[in-house]
Amino acid sequence: MNSFKLTILAAGHPFFTGESISVIFPTLDGQYGIMANHTNLVAGIVPGTLIVRSPDGVEHLAAVSRGIIKVEDNEVLLLVDSIERPEDIDENLAKQALEDAQERLLQKRSLAEYRGAEAQLARSISRLRVKQGHSTDF
């Protein structure tokens, strides 16, 4: 199968660099997929589940926060604020963050605080989904 070079950078540290045959990432319009020789693209990423398929066919999951992706000349660069492997997620802390975000959404606050609570809720949900999925290493 054809592959492409994938580089994933989180704020402050590199996360992954290597060959991939596909990457699926969350956008405002739903999940979007990239395969080898994809047309050039720049897109926004929202909190959710990132799925990377390696050349050996294994799927790797990670929880991502907001960011951007750039596809150019069969190379993909993914820049995100944060990214976590399933084994790095503390399920109890993620559940607590989810409950906190839900409580903050119910309180009458400013629009900025409401948007912050929405972002925290989305990140918490994606972290729990990834944690409860299979945990394979990048």
C-alpha positions in Angstrom: 0.0 0.0 0.0 1.1 3.6 -0.6 2.2 5.5 2.4 3.0 9.1 3.3 5.1 10.8 5.9 3.1 11.9 9.0 4.4 14.3 11.6 2.4 15.0 14.7 3.4 17.9 16.9 1.8 18.8 20.2 2.4 22.1 21.9 5.9 21.8 23.4 6.9 18.4 22.1 7.0 16.1 19.0 4.5 13.2 19.3 5.1 11.1 16.2 7.0 11.1 13.0 6.8 8.1 10.6 5.1 6.5 7.7 1.3 6.0 7.6 -1.2 4.7 5.2 -4.1 6.8 6.5 -5.0 9.3 9.2 -8.6 10.2 10.3 -9.1 13.4 12.3 -12.1 15.3 13.7 -13.3 18.5 12.1 -16.4 20.7 12.6 -18.0 18.9 9.7 -17.2 15.4 11.1 -14.4 12.9 10.6 -12.1 13.5 7.7 -9.6 11.1 6.2 -6.3 11.4 4.4 -4.5 8.7 2.4 -1.3 8.7 0.3 -1.2 11.3 -2.5 -4.1 13.3 -1.1 -4.6 16.7 -2.7 -3.0 19.6 -0.8 -5.1 20.7 2.1 -5.2 22.9 5.2 -8.0 22.2 7.7 -8.9 22.9 11.3 -9.0 20.1 13.9 -11.5 20.0 16.8 -11.3 17.9 20.0 -11.9 14.3 19.2 -10.4 11.0 18.2 -7.4 10.7 15.9 -6.9 7.4 14.1 -3.6 6.6 12.4 -3.2 3.4 10.4 0.5 2.3 10.1 1.9 0.5 7.1 1.5 -2.9 8.9 -2.3 -2.2 9.1 -2.5 -1.5 12.8 -4.8 1.3 13.9 -3.5 3.7 16.6 -5.9 5.9 18.6 -5.2 9.2 20.3 -7.3 12.0 21.9 -6.6 15.3 20.3 -7.5 18.9 21.1 -7.9 21.7 18.7 -5.3 22.3 16.0 -4.6 22.3 12.3 -3.5 19.8 9.6 -1.5 20.6 6.5 -1.2 18.1 3.6 1.4 19.0 0.9 3.4 16.8 -1.5 2.5 13.5 0.2 3.5 14.8 3.6 1.1 15.5 6.4 1.8 17.8 9.3 -0.6 17.8 12.2 -0.3 20.5 14.9 -2.4 20.3 18.0 -2.5 21.9 21.4 -2.5 18.4 23.1 -2.6 14.8 22.2 -2.8 11.7 24.4 -2.4 8.0 23.9 -5.1 5.8 25.6 -2.6 4.5 28.2 -1.7 8.1 29.2 -5.3 9.1 30.0 -6.4 8.8 33.7 -10.0 7.7 33.3 -11.1 9.0 36.7 -9.7 12.5 36.0 -11.3 12.5 32.6 -14.7 11.6 34.2 -14.2 14.4 36.8 -13.4 16.9 34.1 -16.5 15.8 32.2 -18.7 16.4 35.2 -17.1 19.8 35.9 -17.7 20.9 32.3 -21.3 19.8 32.4 -21.8 21.7 35.7 -20.1 24.8 34.2 -22.5 24.6 31.2 -25.5 24.7 33.5 -24.3 27.9 35.3 -25.3 31.3 33.9 -22.0 32.8 32.9 -20.4 34.9 30.2 -20.2 33.7 26.6 -16.4 33.2 27.0 -16.9 31.0 30.0 -19.6 29.1 28.3 -17.3 28.5 25.3 -14.5 27.4 27.6 -16.9 24.9 29.2 -17.9 23.6 25.8 -14.3 23.0 24.9 -13.6 21.3 28.2 -16.6 19.1 27.6 -15.5 18.1 24.1 -12.0 17.3 25.2 -13.2 15.2 28.2 -15.6 13.2 25.9 -12.9 12.5 23.4 -10.4 11.4 26.1 -12.9 9.0 27.5 -13.8 7.6 24.1 -10.1 7.0 23.3 -9.4 5.5 26.8 -12.3 3.1 26.4 -11.2 2.1 22.9 -8.2 -0.2 22.3 -4.8 1.1 23.4 -2.1 0.5 20.9 1.2 2.4 20.9 2.3 4.8 18.2 
